[in-house]
Amino acid sequence: MDEPYYKQHWVDIDSERHSAYDQILAYHPAMEPILRPLAAKAPAWMQPIFNAVFWIFDHATGSDGAAAIAEAEKAGTAAVDAAPGPGVGGVIGKPKDLP
C-alpha cells in the first residue's frame, strides 16, 4: 500500500534529488561561527533543539539513508508487534462513551 503523498515523497526520492537534498540540508563549516554562539545564548528550553540540530548535522545519512530508514521502519514494526498499544479507542474511549 502506498503511503500518503507527504510521506511517500520522502521515501521515493530520486537519486539525483537525494544528493541535491543532502547538499542543501548538509551542515556547512561556514555555519559554525554563527550557530554555536547562537546556541550558547539561547534559553535553556532551546538547548535540546540545538543539540538535535548539531547531532543531525554531525550524522549525515549520505547514500545509506534509504537503508537506515528501512532498518528503522523494521525495528518500529517489530516493537509494535511485540507490544501493541490499545489504539485510539483504548486511549480516548469510543465515541459513544463520551458525554
C-alpha atoms as a printed R data frame, in Angstrom:
   type eleno elety resid chain resno       x      y      z
1  ATOM     1    CA   MET     A     1   0.000  0.000  0.000
2  ATOM     2    CA   ASP     A     2   1.308  3.417 -0.899
3  ATOM     3    CA   GLU     A     3   1.889  5.889  1.880
4  ATOM     4    CA   PRO     A     4   0.266  9.339  1.822
5  ATOM     5    CA   TYR     A     5   1.994 11.714 -0.579
6  ATOM     6    CA   TYR     A     6   3.759 13.736  2.111
7  ATOM     7    CA   LYS     A     7   5.456 10.578  3.420
8  ATOM     8    CA   GLN     A     8   5.825  8.687  0.147
9  ATOM     9    CA   HIS     A     9   7.553 11.723 -1.379
10 ATOM    10    CA   TRP     A    10  10.430 11.299  1.082
11 ATOM    11    CA   VAL     A    11  10.553  7.519  0.743
12 ATOM    12    CA   ASP     A    12  10.775  7.516 -3.063
13 ATOM    13    CA   ILE     A    13  13.446 10.166 -3.575
14 ATOM    14    CA   ASP     A    14  15.210 10.003 -6.931
15 ATOM    15    CA   SER     A    15  18.967  9.521 -6.607
16 ATOM    16    CA   GLU     A    16  19.533 12.874 -8.325
17 ATOM    17    CA   ARG     A    17  17.301 14.646 -5.829
18 ATOM    18    CA   HIS     A    18  18.751 12.724 -2.894
19 ATOM    19    CA   SER     A    19  22.209 14.161 -3.498
20 ATOM    20    CA   ALA     A    20  20.708 17.633 -4.007
21 ATOM    21    CA   TYR     A    21  18.776 17.358 -0.709
22 ATOM    22    CA   ASP     A    22  21.905 16.143  1.066
23 ATOM    23    CA   GLN     A    23  23.781 19.150 -0.261
24 ATOM    24    CA   ILE     A    24  21.030 21.609  0.671
25 ATOM    25    CA   LEU     A    25  20.454 20.186  4.145
26 ATOM    26    CA   ALA     A    26  24.101 19.480  4.908
27 ATOM    27    CA   TYR     A    27  25.877 21.282  7.681
28 ATOM    28    CA   HIS     A    28  28.500 23.621  6.269
29 ATOM    29    CA   PRO     A    29  31.530 24.564  8.375
30 ATOM    30    CA   ALA     A    30  30.859 28.198  7.471
31 ATOM    31    CA   MET     A    31  27.740 27.987  9.657
32 ATOM    32    CA   GLU     A    32  29.747 27.032 12.742
33 ATOM    33    CA   PRO     A    33  30.702 30.602 13.796
34 ATOM    34    CA   ILE     A    34  27.024 31.591 13.570
35 ATOM    35    CA   LEU     A    35  25.229 28.621 15.105
36 ATOM    36    CA   ARG     A    36  27.449 27.720 18.078
37 ATOM    37    CA   PRO     A    37  27.407 31.235 19.647
38 ATOM    38    CA   LEU     A    38  23.693 31.482 18.931
39 ATOM    39    CA   ALA     A    39  23.154 28.149 20.694
40 ATOM    40    CA   ALA     A    40  25.217 29.355 23.667
41 ATOM    41    CA   LYS     A    41  22.986 32.448 24.037
42 ATOM    42    CA   ALA     A    42  19.712 30.579 23.550
43 ATOM    43    CA   PRO     A    43  17.430 29.946 26.532
44 ATOM    44    CA   ALA     A    44  17.705 26.622 28.362
45 ATOM    45    CA   TRP     A    45  14.499 25.251 26.831
46 ATOM    46    CA   MET     A    46  16.026 25.642 23.361
47 ATOM    47    CA   GLN     A    47  19.273 23.781 24.123
48 ATOM    48    CA   PRO     A    48  17.821 20.333 23.301
49 ATOM    49    CA   ILE     A    49  16.697 21.695 19.939
50 ATOM    50    CA   PHE     A    50  20.171 22.977 19.122
51 ATOM    51    CA   ASN     A    51  21.669 19.693 20.359
52 ATOM    52    CA   ALA     A    52  19.383 17.775 17.998
53 ATOM    53    CA   VAL     A    53  20.287 20.053 15.084
54 ATOM    54    CA   PHE     A    54  24.018 19.694 15.725
55 ATOM    55    CA   TRP     A    55  23.622 15.913 16.097
56 ATOM    56    CA   ILE     A    56  21.768 15.691 12.784
57 ATOM    57    CA   PHE     A    57  24.411 17.787 11.056
58 ATOM    58    CA   ASP     A    58  27.189 15.636 12.532
59 ATOM    59    CA   HIS     A    59  25.477 12.384 11.492
60 ATOM    60    CA   ALA     A    60  24.514 12.946  7.871
61 ATOM    61    CA   THR     A    61  22.871  9.951  6.245
62 ATOM    62    CA   GLY     A    62  24.607 10.248  2.893
63 ATOM    63    CA   SER     A    63  23.872  7.482  0.418
64 ATOM    64    CA   ASP     A    64  22.918  4.947  3.120
65 ATOM    65    CA   GLY     A    65  19.836  6.962  4.157
66 ATOM    66    CA   ALA     A    66  17.396  4.561  2.495
67 ATOM    67    CA   ALA     A    67  18.952  1.620  4.326
68 ATOM    68    CA   ALA     A    68  18.743  3.484  7.643
69 ATOM    69    CA   ILE     A    69  15.069  4.320  7.041
70 ATOM    70    CA   ALA     A    70  14.280  0.705  6.150
71 ATOM    71    CA   GLU     A    71  16.081 -0.527  9.277
72 ATOM    72    CA   ALA     A    72  14.239  1.991 11.483
73 ATOM    73    CA   GLU     A    73  10.864  1.048  9.994
74 ATOM    74    CA   LYS     A    74  11.637 -2.656 10.524
75 ATOM    75    CA   ALA     A    75  12.618 -2.014 14.155
76 ATOM    76    CA   GLY     A    76   9.471  0.065 14.702
77 ATOM    77    CA   THR     A    77   7.239 -2.628 13.232
78 ATOM    78    CA   ALA     A    78   8.903 -5.276 15.411
79 ATOM    79    CA   ALA     A    79   8.417 -3.117 18.519
80 ATOM    80    CA   VAL     A    80   4.728 -2.561 17.782
81 ATOM    81    CA   ASP     A    81   4.214 -6.264 17.027
82 ATOM    82    CA   ALA     A    82   5.908 -7.184 20.318
83 ATOM    83    CA   ALA     A    83   3.800 -4.798 22.435
84 ATOM    84    CA   PRO     A    84   0.835 -3.396 20.524
85 ATOM    85    CA   GLY     A    85  -0.941 -0.423 22.036
86 ATOM    86    CA   PRO     A    86  -4.639 -0.230 22.810
87 ATOM    87    CA   GLY     A    87  -5.299  2.006 19.828
88 ATOM    88    CA   VAL     A    88  -7.322  5.194 19.778
89 ATOM    89    CA   GLY     A    89 -10.361  3.554 21.378
90 ATOM    90    CA   GLY     A    90  -8.288  2.378 24.320
91 ATOM    91    CA   VAL     A    91  -6.787  5.815 24.842
92 ATOM    92    CA   ILE     A    92  -9.725  8.184 24.438
93 ATOM    93    CA   GLY     A    93 -12.669  5.786 24.518
94 ATOM    94    CA   LYS     A    94 -15.305  5.083 21.932
95 ATOM    95    CA   PRO     A    95 -17.433  7.925 20.585
96 ATOM    96    CA   LYS     A    96 -20.499  6.584 22.386
97 ATOM    97    CA   ASP     A    97 -18.577  6.705 25.712
98 ATOM    98    CA   LEU     A    98 -18.199 10.483 25.521
99 ATOM    99    CA   PRO     A    99 -20.694 12.620 27.472
